[in-house]
Amino acid sequence: MVADVILFAIMALIAWSERLTLTDLGLRRDALSRGLAWGLGAFGVAFVVLLLGAVIPATNGFLHDSRAAISGGRMFYNLIVSILLGTVIPEEFAFRGVLLGTALQLFRRWGAIVLSSALFGLWHIAPTLHTMSDNQTVRHAPAAIVVLGAITATFVAGVIFGWLRVRSGSLLAPAIAHFAADGLALTFAWFVIH
């Protein structure tokens, strides 16, 4: 979370020094309704995917995360402070706001999305190594396999988030989708444990 806040500050300085516009950053007010609509659609898809993952015996082990063995109050705190404020907002501003906004000025749409998504995937190496021991399903797997899997998964998520950002014109769409991915995963893990 501290790294994400530092990332946000650095990206805000870059956005300011490069004179990125609200359009570049996906922060135009007139795009909010499109961003909300696309984001809520993505939220619904994430909910269905996680629900299926929870009820299918072959996949529900991935939701067994000891970090979800917390009280309801702590869960609410984690959803709002740790995930929304400490992860989603800084990462979306950095990767789909500043980096994607800048890359769109230099590359075609898909090149920009792939570049920002690759960086998003690489950004998740350290958190993956830190949390590997919290999941029984991957605890004894080779670290390289788990890290490569995490990079791949976050790259794919980054592509989806980037596409949502470009398609809606708003940073709100990928922010809602990102919150759905992280927040719903924790919520489903919490229900699996309790």
C-alpha atoms as one frame of an Amber mdcrd trajectory, in Angstrom:
protein
   0.000   0.000   0.000   2.843   2.429   0.776   4.411   1.656  -2.596   1.093
   2.447  -4.303   0.833   5.811  -2.536   4.405   6.651  -3.579   3.553   5.525
  -7.123   0.532   7.839  -7.105   2.649  10.814  -5.996   5.295  10.158  -8.637
   2.658   9.780 -11.348   0.924  12.986 -10.251   4.247  14.814 -10.660   4.733
  13.251 -14.095   1.189  14.188 -15.139   1.756  17.754 -13.969   5.205  18.099
 -15.578   3.985  16.623 -18.877   0.860  18.816 -18.757  -1.463  15.863 -19.267
  -5.062  16.951 -19.731  -8.133  15.567 -17.988  -8.885  13.729 -21.252  -5.392
  12.172 -21.240  -5.966  10.976 -17.681  -9.519   9.708 -18.231 -10.889  12.245
 -15.748 -13.305  14.267 -17.885 -16.588  14.823 -16.111 -18.665  14.210 -19.253
 -17.270  10.647 -19.518 -18.265   9.642 -15.966 -21.639   8.144 -16.918 -20.039
   5.958 -19.615 -17.322   4.976 -17.161 -19.896   4.076 -14.531 -21.928   1.975
 -16.974 -18.905   0.057 -18.285 -17.488  -0.317 -14.776 -20.708  -1.736 -13.363
 -20.883  -4.178 -16.276 -17.341  -5.327 -15.489 -18.256  -5.583 -11.801 -21.122
  -7.922 -12.723 -18.855 -10.101 -14.860 -16.258 -10.307 -12.057 -18.989 -11.259
  -9.596 -20.226 -14.112 -11.813 -16.684 -15.388 -12.480 -15.801 -15.382  -8.765
 -19.116 -16.975  -7.836 -18.455 -19.788 -10.314 -14.893 -20.089  -8.994 -16.253
 -20.410  -5.456 -18.791 -23.141  -6.249 -16.608 -25.259  -8.548 -14.561 -27.628
  -6.356 -11.569 -27.627  -8.740 -11.177 -23.835  -8.468 -12.471 -22.844  -5.045
  -9.091 -23.588  -3.428  -7.736 -20.411  -5.013 -10.123 -18.437  -2.813  -8.757
 -19.958   0.399  -6.688 -17.014   1.539  -5.685 -16.731   5.181  -5.743 -12.926
   4.829  -9.548 -13.232   4.753  -9.640 -14.771   8.250 -10.641 -11.418   9.722
 -13.640  -9.816  11.384 -16.384  -8.109   9.401 -15.172  -4.700  10.579 -11.628
  -5.421   9.483 -12.958  -6.703   6.163 -14.811  -3.413   5.585 -11.648  -1.465
   6.476  -9.580  -3.558   4.061 -12.110  -3.065   1.260 -12.279   0.723   1.645
  -8.847   1.744   2.908  -6.424  -0.947   1.748  -8.029  -1.924  -1.543  -9.958
   1.126  -2.781  -7.851   3.996  -1.425  -4.494   2.245  -1.073  -4.454   0.116
  -4.212  -7.163   0.753  -6.816  -7.051   4.549  -6.968  -3.234   4.884  -7.039
  -2.752   2.009  -9.508  -5.525   3.120 -11.845  -4.262   6.695 -11.836  -0.740
   5.442 -12.549  -1.345   2.675 -15.081  -4.597   3.619 -16.857  -4.337   7.357
 -16.225  -0.772   8.636 -16.581   0.997   5.706 -18.294  -1.805   4.766 -20.690
  -2.616   8.439 -21.345   1.017   9.120 -22.215   1.424   5.915 -24.230  -1.661
   6.772 -26.296   0.178   9.886 -27.461   3.133   7.785 -28.628   1.620   4.504
 -29.852  -1.528   3.132 -31.385  -4.306   2.145 -29.006  -3.416  -1.548 -28.588
   0.308  -0.861 -28.340  -0.371   1.619 -25.552  -2.692  -0.818 -23.767  -0.172
  -3.673 -24.026   2.695  -1.495 -22.772   0.799  -0.183 -19.738  -0.497  -3.707
 -19.019   2.986  -5.226 -19.158   4.186  -2.653 -16.634   1.115  -3.376 -14.503
   1.984  -7.096 -14.549   5.594  -6.445 -13.556   4.417  -4.121 -10.754   2.788
  -7.157  -9.113   5.947  -9.267  -8.678   6.722  -8.031  -5.157   3.136  -8.315
  -3.844   2.906 -11.835  -5.252   6.094 -12.927  -3.499   4.847 -11.325  -0.287
   1.453 -13.060  -0.303   2.372 -16.508  -1.646   2.502 -18.034   1.804  -1.069
 -16.934   2.580  -2.680 -19.315   0.083  -2.477 -23.064   0.712  -3.129 -23.800
  -2.965   0.061 -22.080  -4.157   2.201 -22.118  -1.003   4.286 -25.109  -2.094
   4.398 -24.324  -5.807   7.675 -23.105  -7.280   7.932 -19.339  -6.789   8.829
 -18.750 -10.445   5.635 -20.472 -11.614   3.456 -18.507  -9.170   5.120 -15.193
 -10.086   4.825 -15.872 -13.824   1.179 -16.784 -13.284   0.590 -13.568 -11.347
   2.343 -11.465 -13.999   0.241 -13.125 -16.692  -3.003 -12.703 -14.762  -2.337
  -9.050 -13.944  -1.216  -8.398 -17.526  -4.522  -9.813 -18.793  -6.411  -7.797
 -16.164  -4.426  -4.738 -17.261  -5.444  -5.303 -20.878  -9.094  -5.522 -19.825
  -8.762  -2.442 -17.601  -6.969  -0.548 -20.382  -9.621  -1.500 -22.913 -12.329
  -0.334 -20.491 -10.499   2.977 -20.036 -10.172   3.563 -23.783 -13.665   2.301
 -24.611 -15.418   4.404 -21.960 -13.079   7.395 -22.042 -13.137   7.339 -18.246
 -10.815   6.129 -15.512 -13.923   5.204 -13.524 -14.578   2.061 -15.610 -11.237
   0.349 -14.922 -11.285   1.566 -11.316 -14.620  -0.172 -10.702 -13.392  -3.295
 -12.514 -10.152  -3.282 -10.511 -12.062  -2.860  -7.249 -14.331  -5.725  -8.294
 -11.352  -7.988  -8.997  -9.579  -7.257  -5.716 -12.521  -6.473  -3.442 -14.819
  -9.256  -4.581 -11.957 -11.775  -4.383 -11.398 -10.816  -0.738 -15.140 -10.847
  -0.059 -15.606 -14.298  -1.575 -12.548 -15.570   0.320 -14.024 -14.133   3.523
 -17.298 -16.005   2.930 -15.438 -19.217   2.074 -13.495 -19.030   5.361 -16.458
 -18.000   7.513
